[in-house]
Amino acid sequence: MPIQTVVPSWEDPITRFLNGLGELQISPDGPAFTLWEALAHFEDSRFPIQIRDRELSKPELLAHAADIFNGGVFDCAERAVGRDGLEKIKDLCR
């Protein structure tokens, strides 16, 4: 079943999430997750992720991650999912 999310009102969470800097919540009282956590830990059956009226596929999220990595930025991912998670995401981007 795809994950449904809610959007905080104080910022554009979609942009922050896709830039690897923000989190989304699964429900108003549910846990939050980052782009990095979704890519490193979510099973394929959890995709696409629905944000408002937009669906984001795993390949689309990997493309955003690859763009961030191509800019030489790895620290946000490593802080979120550790070295092993970072390596897993890098492998998925290849």
C-alpha positions in Angstrom: 0.0 0.0 0.0 1.5 3.4 -0.9 2.3 5.8 1.9 0.0 8.8 2.3 1.5 11.9 3.9 0.5 15.2 5.4 2.1 18.5 4.7 3.3 21.0 7.4 2.0 24.5 6.8 5.1 26.4 7.7 7.3 25.5 4.7 7.3 23.8 1.4 8.1 20.3 2.6 8.2 18.8 -0.9 11.1 20.9 -2.0 13.0 20.3 1.3 12.3 16.6 1.2 13.4 16.3 -2.5 16.6 18.3 -1.6 17.4 15.8 1.1 16.9 18.4 3.9 13.3 17.9 5.2 11.0 15.2 6.5 7.5 14.1 5.7 5.1 12.6 8.2 3.1 9.5 7.3 0.1 10.8 9.2 -0.6 13.8 11.5 0.5 11.8 14.5 2.8 9.3 12.7 6.5 9.0 12.3 8.5 11.3 10.0 11.0 10.2 7.4 13.6 11.7 5.1 14.4 11.1 1.4 17.4 9.1 2.6 15.3 6.9 5.0 12.7 6.2 2.3 15.4 5.1 -0.2 17.5 3.1 2.3 14.7 1.4 4.3 11.3 1.4 2.5 10.4 -1.8 0.7 9.6 -1.4 -3.0 5.9 -2.0 -2.3 5.8 1.3 -0.3 6.3 3.3 -3.5 5.0 5.5 -5.0 4.9 8.0 -2.1 1.9 10.3 -2.4 2.5 13.9 -1.4 -0.6 16.1 -1.8 -1.8 15.3 -5.4 1.6 14.1 -6.6 3.1 10.6 -6.6 6.8 10.2 -6.4 8.3 6.9 -7.6 11.4 5.3 -6.3 13.3 6.0 -9.6 12.3 9.7 -9.3 13.5 9.9 -5.7 16.8 8.1 -6.8 17.2 10.8 -9.5 17.0 13.5 -6.8 19.5 11.7 -4.7 21.9 11.3 -7.6 21.6 15.0 -8.3 22.5 15.8 -4.7 25.4 13.3 -4.8 26.7 14.8 -8.1 26.9 18.1 -6.2 29.3 16.4 -3.8 26.9 16.5 -0.9 26.8 13.3 1.1 26.6 14.4 4.8 22.8 14.7 5.0 22.3 11.2 3.8 25.0 9.8 6.0 23.6 11.5 9.1 20.2 10.2 8.3 21.0 6.6 7.5 24.6 6.0 8.4 27.5 4.8 6.2 25.8 1.6 5.2 22.6 3.3 4.2 24.6 5.9 2.2 26.4 3.1 0.4 23.1 1.4 -0.3 21.6 4.5 -1.8 24.7 5.2 -3.9 24.5 1.6 -5.3 20.8 2.2 -6.1 21.7 5.4 -7.9 24.1 3.6 -10.2 
